[in-house]
């Protein structure tokens, strides 16, 4: 299995977990943990926040325009779908004052051939729609 296929499979698993975020009872940690949240008995989360690293090792960062018209940047994402070598991501804005992750309601599509690593941050509830 190539590393690109591995990344695609991981992102598909994360997407599946998010789509089915209310089930499972395994207490594993990491990106492939089979449920969202700190344990399967706690609050229900709908998003596994991720960061992506390019093949050269640099963190992928994306700019977006806020509701107020400000140009901001983020390196936090929610996987929305994976199709072949492309991944649709929701841009997530982190508010360090309230320690919350919020949907920007803006999306990008990433060619997975350009991604060398995925970092899972934490599971949270994000209003995606």
C-alpha positions in Angstrom: 0.0 0.0 0.0 1.4 3.4 -0.9 1.6 6.2 1.7 -0.9 8.2 -0.4 -3.4 5.4 -0.2 -2.7 5.1 3.5 -3.6 8.8 4.0 -6.7 8.5 1.8 -7.8 5.5 3.9 -7.2 7.3 7.1 -9.2 10.3 6.0 -12.0 8.1 4.8 -12.1 6.4 8.2 -12.2 9.8 9.9 -15.1 10.9 7.6 -17.0 7.6 8.4 -16.5 8.1 12.1 -17.8 11.6 11.9 -20.8 10.4 9.9 -21.5 7.7 12.5 -20.4 9.7 15.6 -22.8 8.1 18.1 -21.7 4.5 18.2 -18.8 2.3 19.4 -17.3 1.3 22.7 -13.5 0.9 22.1 -11.1 3.0 24.3 -8.3 3.4 21.8 -6.5 6.7 21.1 -5.2 8.3 18.0 -6.4 9.0 14.5 -8.0 5.6 14.1 -9.9 5.5 17.4 -13.3 4.0 16.4 -15.4 6.7 17.9 -15.3 10.5 18.5 -14.7 12.0 21.9 -12.7 11.1 25.0 -14.7 7.9 25.7 -17.6 6.1 24.1 -19.8 7.0 27.1 -19.3 10.7 27.2 -20.8 13.6 25.2 -21.3 13.0 21.5 -18.8 14.8 19.2 -19.2 15.2 15.5 -15.7 16.3 14.3 -12.1 15.0 14.5 -10.0 18.2 14.0 -7.0 17.5 11.8 -4.0 19.3 10.5 -2.2 18.3 7.2 1.4 18.4 6.4 2.8 18.7 2.9 5.3 16.2 1.5 8.1 18.6 2.4 7.1 18.6 6.1 5.5 22.0 6.2 2.1 22.6 7.9 -0.6 23.3 5.4 -2.3 26.7 6.1 -5.3 28.2 4.3 -6.6 31.8 4.2 -10.3 32.6 4.4 -12.4 35.7 4.7 -14.4 36.0 8.0 -18.0 37.2 8.2 -16.6 40.6 9.1 -14.5 40.8 5.9 -11.1 40.1 7.6 -8.6 37.8 5.9 -7.6 35.1 8.4 -5.7 31.9 8.2 -6.2 28.4 9.6 -4.4 25.1 9.7 -7.4 23.2 11.2 -9.8 21.2 9.1 -12.8 18.8 9.2 -12.8 16.0 6.6 -16.1 16.3 4.7 -15.5 13.7 1.9 -12.7 11.7 0.2 -13.0 10.8 -3.5 -10.0 9.1 -5.1 -7.0 11.4 -4.5 -9.1 14.4 -3.5 -10.4 15.4 -0.1 -13.0 18.1 0.6 -12.2 19.9 3.8 -14.2 22.3 5.9 -12.0 25.2 7.2 -12.1 25.4 11.0 -11.2 28.5 12.9 -9.7 28.0 16.4 -10.7 30.6 19.0 -7.9 30.5 21.6 -9.8 32.8 24.0 -12.8 30.4 24.4 -10.8 27.3 23.4 -13.3 26.4 20.8 -13.2 25.3 17.1 -15.8 26.9 14.8 -16.9 26.3 11.3 -15.9 29.0 8.8 -18.5 27.6 6.4 -15.8 27.6 3.7 -14.4 24.6 2.0 -11.3 23.6 0.0 -10.4 20.5 -2.0 -7.0 19.1 -1.5 -5.0 16.8 -3.8 -3.8 14.0 -1.5 -0.7 13.5 -3.6 0.5 16.7 -2.0 -0.1 15.5 1.6 2.7 13.7 3.5 1.2 13.4 7.0 -2.1 13.9 9.0 -2.1 15.1 12.6 -5.3 14.5 14.7 -5.8 17.3 17.2 -8.9 16.4 19.2 -12.6 15.5 18.9 -15.1 18.4 19.3 -18.6 19.4 18.3 -18.6 21.8 15.3 -21.7 23.2 13.7 -20.9 22.2 10.1 -24.0 23.3 8.2 
